[in-house]
């Protein structure tokens, strides 16, 4: 799993946890909207704008907020991180 930190431009969500190309956790808010979003962009890093497909739409769109940083989280630690919050 990876945790993607997005640049803060005043939006209600700042991080996405992504597993197998799909957003599984959104923080601090708007999980109801973003969880289940498919990440179309295969390789990305800081400064990249992600191409995504929302779970309720067939269209590909570009997220307005660039990636700030990425953390790689081993699968055996992912559950622990979510429970601690």
ABEGO torsion letter per residue (X at the ends): XBBBBBBBAGBABABBBBBGGBBABBOABGAAAABGBBBABABBBBGBBBBBBBAABABBBBBABBBABBBBBBAAAAAAAAAAX
